[in-house]
Amino acid sequence: LRSTIRQTRLNKDAGKEKTEIAPIPPVGNNIRIIPIGGVEEIGKNMTAIEIGDDILVIDAGLQFTDSTTPGVDYIIPNTKYLEERKDRIRALFITHGHLDHIGAVPYVLEKLGNPPMYARQFGAIMVQKKMEDFPHLPRPDMHIIEGDETITVGKMKIETFPISHTIPDSMGLIIKTAFGDIVFIEDVRVDN
């Protein structure tokens, strides 16, 4: 994700296209939902929701590699956009403990300013276990929550709710906004 928007214009004199880089307009009172990873791919799950001066980050996963990426163990999300705005990140929510949702936490948490992290019990245990491999990094500011709580971070109000998945303590989020609710469900599995 780049902090600029590329605009292509036709140069009438030369008959060629010219690419200009324009800054991203300020968010103002609008909402930005920014998929950093995990869209049309398995892994690197990370989404940012930006409203005014507040940014909420959901998940920080890694992507496992295959034969097309020799010598690479895993791939993490590109957090440059968030790093440039880390003073506005109010929280990191973990929806569940699978590595494609928590595996990048040790690699990106400090870059994001070590914001408060919210997770249910099992997800929190998985993150803390992963962090044991990185004793030189600061400990996460972990807040263990239930599946049906309301948390306020910055000016955002987030309601959590439990969901069914292949791992315990999975949850979805409802982000309350002036434009309506954003319901965020990462992975869900329903067994008959």
N, C-alpha and C positions, 0 to 999 in steps of 0.2 A: 504494500500500500504506500503510495507516494503522498507527500504533503502538498502536491500541486496537481492541477488538472491540465492535461495536454489538450490543446485546441488546434484543430487543423483548419487553415484558411487557404483559399485559392488566391494566389498572386496573379491578378489579371494581366499584368504586363508580361510576365514570363510564362504564364500558363501552367505554372507548377504549384503544388501544394506547399504551404509553409506551416511548420509546426511551432506554435508558441506555447510557453508554459505560463499558466495563470494560477495565482494562489487559490487555495480552497476557501470559499467564502466562510465567514464566521458562522457558527451554529446558531447563534442568537437564541430565540425561544423554540427553535425546531428540535427535532429528534434525529440523531444519526444512529443507525444500526450498522455496525461495521464488522463484517465477517473477516477475521484475520486469518482463519484457517478452518478446515472441516467442512467446507462447502464443495460438493461434488468430488469429494475425496474421503478416504478413510484415514482419520488421524489429524493431528495438528489442530484439534478443536479449540477454538478461541474466538470469542465474540466480544465486541465492545459496544456499549450503549452510552451515547453521549447526549446529555440534555443540559443546555446552558453551560455552567462551569463544572458540571459533575460528569465523571466517566465511571461507569461500572463495567468491570471485566468479568466475563463468565468463562471459566475453564482455561487451562493452559496445558494442552496435550502435545504429545509427540506423534510422529508418523514413523512407522517401521519401514525399512527399505527393502528392496528386492534386487533381482539380478540386473536391473537397469541402473542401479546406483552402487557400483562396486567400490569398496573401501569406505562407505558411509554406514554408520551404525543406525542412525535415526535422524529425522529432520524435525526441527522445531519451528514454530510460527515466527514470522518476521514482525517484530514488535516495534519497529522504528517509529511509527505513528504514535504509539503509546508512550514510548520513551521521551519523545519531544513534548509530551503533555503529562508527564508523570505526576506533576504537582496537582493535577486535577483528578487523578484516579482515587476514588473514594473507597473501593473495595474490590476484592477478587472473590467471586463465588465459585465453588466447586460443586458441580451437579452430581458427580459420583466418582468412585475411586479407580476406574479403568485408566491404564496408562495413556490412552489416546485422549484423555481429559486432564490428567495430572502430571504426566511424564516430563513436561517442560518446566514445571514449577521451579526446580532448582536453577535452571538456566535463565529464567526471565524475571523471577521475583525481585531480585535486587535492581535490575534494570528498570522495573516499574515503580521503584521507590519503596518496596516492601510494604504494600498497602495491607490493611486488615483483611484476613482471609476468613471466609465463612464456609463451613462444610458440615454435613451431618457426621455422626460418630465414625462410621467405617471409612468414609472418604478422608476424614481428618487423620485417622490412624495410617492410612495408606500414604498420605502426603508426608507425615512425620517419619515414617519408615524410609521413604525415598530420600528425605533430607539427611538421614544418617550417613549416606554415602558422600555428603558434602559438609564435613564438620567445620570448614573454614567460612561457610556462609552464615549470615545472621539467621536466627530461628524465625519462622513465620509467626506473625501476630494472629494466631489461630483462634477462632471463635466457633465452638461446637454448638450447632443449633438442632432443633427438632424439625420434623417435616411439615410443621404447620405453624410457623412463626411469622411475625411481621417485624422487619428490621428497617431502620431508617439510616441511610448513609448519604451524607451531604443533604441535598434537598429531595433525594429519591426515597420512595417508600417501596420496599420489596416484600411481597408475601411468598412464603415457600409452601410447597405441598408435596407429599410423597408420591412417587410413581413406581410402577412395577418394572424391574429390569433384571438382568442376570447377575447383579451384584447388590448386596444389601445397602440400605440407606441412600437410595437414589432419590433425587428431588427435581421438581420443576420450579420455575419462578414466575411470579406475576409482578411486573414493574408498573407501578401506578404512574400515569402521566396526565397532563391536562388535556391531551388529545384522545385518551382512552388507555386501556390496559394493554401492555405487551406481555403475552404469555410465552414463556420460553421453556421448551422441553427439549432436552438434548437427545437422549436415547431412551426408548421405552419398549418393553417387550410384554406382550400379553399372551399367557398360556391358556389354552382352552381347558 
